[in-house]
């Protein structure tokens, strides 16, 4: 039977303490023990099934972690208070002073800032490379390299990483391949393709309602246990714990993730195809014009499509701003950061979500001021949306 991430989520069965169809929420920060020795054994990691303190783990967070591990096909998962609260402990757990990371040059601005500006103070350096070139990636690997880091679909240029190719390089040089899969939940399963660690910002598509900030690290039991270690675990000691009430909310929203991702993909594909026919240079993995279209097709779980993210260049920041303000005025979406909401969200990443990347680096990677990144929503009548968006584009002289 082929791997199906949505079925894996559906097959999990949880009941509440009193038979509820939703698992009970453990609204506690600390837990009691019937015997003092049990507390000591739990501290030392010698006792399973007991809870110590919610910064370490809680029943509700473990329920959500199990669902996310099932979705990604990993042994275990650890949820965090944000996407960055998942990324930063992971990289710090895998690297020590003097180590080196090879990262995609097109990544979320916060990830870039962490690798470029923050983690070097701990003696860890990073080389940023074109993730679409396995040759350049291999050339950047050094004797002290420990991690290959990328986004499955890059933010905001929507470049597609060759996960199988990267996994082969990681194995060849004894590295860990860490993949941020925030843009493509269900669509691509990096762990099945060979990634060692898969990360998500739960804030985005997985939660889907723009009311929660969260993250997750999916990996082996050994690695997740190392993150939680009371002695030297980065997640335990840095403390990016997710609140149990939020974890319960995300777990409920995961029940509809498969339906939402299909609709996000369907709508984004429709708009991309229409606007490309109108003459716009649309960047969307579902279009044959996308440089990595065939690569994406070789990796994706077909029923979930090509995702809800697309972008195009309005020509200038002034033109981009004018278009976005008009679309918001006409209630076609919101001028906002983030993604995965039921409503379409759009922003100009060069001055927004990627503003941490210096202007000269943005230019090198092809990130222009006029680029607009769209997270396409769940509109029921996408033809109506297309016609109204097209009218906005005509009004600002883009079509």
C-alpha positions in Angstrom: 0.0 0.0 0.0 1.4 3.4 -0.9 2.0 6.1 1.7 -1.0 8.4 2.2 -0.4 11.1 4.8 -4.1 12.0 5.1 -5.1 8.4 5.8 -2.4 8.1 8.4 -4.0 11.0 10.3 -7.5 9.6 9.9 -6.4 6.2 11.2 -5.4 7.6 14.6 -8.0 7.1 17.3 -8.2 9.2 20.4 -10.9 9.3 23.1 -11.4 11.8 25.9 -11.2 10.9 29.6 -15.0 10.5 29.7 -15.5 9.0 26.3 -15.3 12.2 24.4 -14.7 12.0 20.6 -11.9 14.6 21.2 -9.0 13.8 23.5 -9.1 15.5 26.9 -7.0 18.6 27.2 -4.3 18.4 29.9 -4.5 22.0 31.2 -1.7 21.6 33.7 1.9 22.8 33.8 3.1 20.2 36.3 2.1 16.6 37.2 2.0 14.6 40.4 3.7 11.3 41.3 2.5 8.6 43.6 6.0 7.7 44.5 9.1 9.9 44.9 11.2 7.4 43.0 8.9 7.7 40.0 9.8 11.4 39.8 13.5 10.6 39.9 13.2 7.9 37.2 11.2 10.3 35.0 13.9 13.0 35.4 16.5 10.5 34.4 14.5 9.3 31.4 14.0 5.8 32.7 10.2 5.8 33.0 7.8 5.9 30.1 4.2 7.2 30.3 4.7 9.6 33.1 4.6 13.4 32.7 6.9 15.7 34.6 6.4 19.3 33.5 4.7 20.7 30.4 7.9 22.3 29.1 9.1 18.7 28.6 5.9 17.2 27.3 2.2 17.0 28.0 -0.5 14.5 27.0 -2.2 17.0 24.7 1.0 18.0 23.0 1.9 14.3 22.5 -1.5 13.7 20.8 -0.8 16.4 18.3 2.8 15.2 17.9 1.6 11.7 17.1 -0.8 13.0 14.4 2.0 15.1 12.8 4.4 12.2 12.9 1.8 10.0 11.2 1.3 12.7 8.6 5.0 12.9 7.8 5.8 9.2 8.2 8.3 9.6 11.0 8.7 7.8 14.3 8.0 10.8 16.5 7.4 14.6 16.6 7.8 17.4 19.1 5.5 20.4 18.9 6.7 24.0 19.6 5.4 27.4 20.3 6.2 28.6 16.7 7.8 27.6 13.5 11.0 29.3 14.5 10.7 27.5 17.9 11.0 24.3 15.9 13.7 25.4 13.4 16.2 27.0 15.9 16.4 24.1 18.5 16.7 21.6 15.7 19.7 23.3 14.2 21.3 23.9 17.5 20.8 20.3 18.6 22.5 19.0 15.4 25.4 21.5 15.4 28.2 22.4 17.8 30.7 25.3 17.8 32.9 24.9 14.8 30.3 23.2 12.7 28.9 24.3 9.3 25.5 24.3 7.6 24.7 24.3 3.9 21.4 26.1 3.4 19.2 27.1 0.5 19.6 30.8 -0.3 15.9 31.2 -0.7 14.3 30.6 2.7 12.0 32.3 5.1 13.4 35.6 6.3 13.5 34.5 9.9 15.4 31.4 9.1 17.8 33.4 7.0 18.4 35.9 9.8 18.9 33.1 12.4 21.6 31.4 10.2 23.2 34.6 9.0 23.1 36.8 12.1 22.4 34.8 15.2 23.9 31.4 15.2 27.4 32.5 14.2 27.8 33.9 17.8 27.9 30.2 18.8 30.7 29.4 16.2 28.3 27.8 13.6 28.6 29.1 10.1 26.4 28.8 7.0 26.9 28.7 3.3 23.8 29.8 1.3 23.5 28.1 -2.1 21.1 27.7 -5.0 19.0 24.7 -3.9 18.1 23.8 -7.4 21.7 22.8 -8.2 22.9 19.6 -6.6 26.4 20.4 -8.0 26.6 23.7 -6.2 25.3 22.1 -3.0 27.9 19.4 -3.1 30.6 21.9 -3.8 29.6 23.9 -0.7 29.9 20.9 1.6 33.0 21.1 3.9 34.7 18.7 6.3 32.9 20.3 9.2 29.4 20.4 7.5 26.8 18.7 9.6 23.4 19.8 8.1 21.8 20.4 4.8 18.8 22.8 5.3 16.1 23.7 2.8 12.5 24.4 2.3 10.6 21.8 0.2 9.0 24.7 -1.7 11.0 27.9 -1.1 9.7 31.0 0.4 9.0 33.2 -1.5 10.3 32.2 -4.9 8.6 28.8 -4.9 11.7 26.9 -6.0 11.4 23.1 -5.6 14.1 21.2 -3.8 15.1 17.8 -5.0 14.6 15.9 -1.7 15.8 12.6 -3.1 18.9 14.1 -4.5 19.6 16.0 -1.3 19.0 12.9 0.7 21.6 11.0 -1.4 24.1 13.8 -0.8 23.4 13.8 3.0 24.0 10.1 3.1 27.2 10.3 1.0 28.7 12.9 3.4 27.1 11.7 6.7 25.0 14.8 7.1 21.5 15.4 8.4 18.9 16.7 5.8 16.5 19.1 7.5 13.5 20.1 5.4 11.0 22.8 6.2 7.7 21.6 4.6 5.5 24.5 5.7 4.4 25.3 2.1 3.5 21.7 1.1 1.8 19.7 3.9 0.3 16.4 2.5 1.5 17.3 -1.0 5.1 16.3 -0.4 6.4 13.8 2.2 10.1 14.6 2.7 10.8 11.9 5.2 9.5 9.3 2.8 11.8 10.7 0.2 14.8 10.5 2.5 14.9 13.6 4.8 16.1 13.0 8.3 14.0 15.8 10.0 10.9 17.6 8.7 9.7 20.9 10.2 6.5 22.8 9.9 5.2 26.1 11.0 1.8 24.9 12.2 0.7 28.6 12.1 0.1 28.2 8.4 -1.8 25.6 6.4 -1.9 22.9 9.0 -3.9 25.0 11.5 -5.5 27.0 8.7 -7.4 29.6 10.7 -4.7 32.2 11.5 -5.5 32.1 15.2 -2.6 30.1 16.5 1.2 30.3 16.3 3.0 26.9 16.5 5.6 24.6 15.0 6.7 21.0 14.9 9.8 18.9 14.5 9.3 15.4 13.0 12.0 12.8 13.1 13.3 9.6 14.7 12.5 8.7 18.3 16.2 9.1 19.1 16.3 12.7 17.8 13.1 13.8 19.3 14.1 12.4 22.6 17.4 14.3 22.4 15.5 17.6 21.8 13.5 16.8 25.0 16.4 15.8 27.2 16.4 17.6 30.5 20.2 17.7 30.5 21.1 18.9 27.0 18.0 19.0 24.9 17.6 22.3 22.9 13.8 22.2 23.0 13.7 21.5 26.7 16.3 24.0 27.7 15.4 26.9 25.3 11.8 26.4 26.2 9.7 27.0 23.1 6.8 24.9 24.5 3.3 24.9 22.9 0.3 25.6 25.1 -1.9 22.6 25.5 -5.1 24.5 24.6 -3.5 25.6 21.3 -2.3 22.0 20.6 -5.8 20.7 21.1 -7.1 23.4 18.6 -4.5 22.5 16.0 -5.3 18.8 16.4 -9.0 19.5 15.7 -8.2 21.5 12.6 -6.0 18.8 11.2 -9.1 16.7 10.7 -10.0 18.9 7.7 -6.5 19.4 6.4 -6.9 17.0 3.5 -10.0 18.8 2.3 -8.5 22.3 2.7 -5.3 21.4 0.9 -7.2 20.0 -2.1 -9.2 23.2 -2.4 -6.2 25.5 -1.9 -4.4 23.6 -4.7 -7.5 23.5 -7.0 -8.0 27.3 -6.7 -4.3 28.1 -7.1 -4.0 25.9 -10.2 -7.1 27.5 -11.7 -5.9 31.1 -11.2 -2.3 30.3 -12.3 -3.5 28.8 -15.5 -5.9 31.6 -16.2 -3.4 34.4 -15.5 -0.6 32.7 -17.5 -3.0 32.6 -20.5 -3.6 36.3 -19.9 0.2 36.9 -20.3 1.3 37.2 -16.7 4.6 35.4 -15.8 3.1 33.3 -13.0 5.4 31.2 -10.8 3.5 28.1 -9.7 4.8 24.5 -9.5 1.6 23.2 -11.2 2.4 25.1 -14.4 4.6 23.4 -17.1 6.5 26.6 -17.3 7.8 26.2 -13.8 11.5 25.1 -14.0 10.9 22.3 -11.5 7.5 21.2 -12.6 8.5 17.7 -13.5 10.6 17.4 -10.3 7.6 18.3 -8.2 5.5 15.7 -10.0 8.1 13.1 -9.3 7.8 13.7 -5.6 4.2 14.8 -4.9 1.2 12.9 -3.5 -0.9 13.5 -6.5 -4.4 13.9 -5.0 -3.3 17.0 -3.0 -2.1 18.8 -6.1 0.6 21.6 -6.4 -0.2 23.7 -3.3 -1.8 27.0 -2.5 1.1 29.3 -3.1 1.8 31.3 -6.3 3.6 34.5 -7.1 4.2 36.9 -9.9 6.1 40.2 -10.5 4.0 43.3 -10.7 6.9 45.2 -12.1 7.6 47.6 -9.2 6.9 47.9 -5.5 4.6 50.8 -6.3 2.6 48.8 -8.7 2.5 45.8 -6.3 1.2 48.0 -3.5 -1.4 49.6 -5.7 -2.7 46.2 -6.8 -2.8 44.7 -3.3 -4.5 47.7 -1.8 -7.2 47.5 -4.5 -7.7 43.8 -4.1 -8.1 44.2 -0.4 -10.6 47.1 -0.9 -12.6 44.8 -3.1 -12.5 42.0 -0.5 -10.5 39.6 -2.7 -8.1 39.0 0.1 -6.0 40.6 2.8 -2.7 42.5 2.6 -1.0 40.4 5.3 1.9 38.2 6.1 1.5 34.4 6.7 -0.4 31.9 4.7 -2.9 29.0 4.8 -5.9 31.1 5.8 -9.4 30.5 4.3 -9.1 34.0 2.7 -6.4 34.8 0.2 -3.4 36.6 1.7 -0.8 38.6 -0.2 2.3 40.6 0.4 5.4 41.9 -1.3 8.1 39.7 0.4 11.0 41.9 -0.5 9.8 44.5 2.0 7.9 42.1 4.2 8.5 38.4 5.0 11.9 38.4 3.4 13.1 41.9 4.5 15.7 40.3 6.8 17.6 39.3 3.6 19.9 42.2 2.5 18.9 43.9 -0.8 22.0 42.7 -2.6 21.3 39.1 -1.6 17.6 39.5 -2.7 18.9 40.7 -6.1 21.2 37.7 -6.5 18.4 35.2 -5.7 16.0 36.9 -8.1 13.7 38.4 -5.5 12.4 41.7 -7.0 10.7 44.6 -5.2 7.5 44.0 -7.3 7.1 40.3 -6.5 3.8 39.5 -4.9 3.4 36.3 -3.0 -0.2 34.9 -2.8 -1.6 32.3 -0.4 -4.7 31.4 -2.3 -7.8 30.9 -0.2 -10.8 28.5 -0.2 -13.1 30.6 -2.4 -16.2 28.7 -3.5 -16.5 30.3 -7.0 -13.0 30.7 -8.2 -14.1 31.9 -11.6 -15.7 34.9 -9.9 -12.5 35.5 -8.0 -10.5 35.4 -11.2 -12.7 37.9 -13.0 -12.6 40.3 -10.1 -8.8 40.0 -9.7 -8.4 40.5 -13.4 -10.5 43.7 -13.2 -8.1 44.9 -10.5 -5.1 44.1 -12.6 -6.6 46.0 -15.6 -7.3 49.0 -13.4 -3.6 49.3 -12.4 -2.5 48.7 -16.0 -1.0 45.2 -15.5 -3.2 43.5 -18.2 
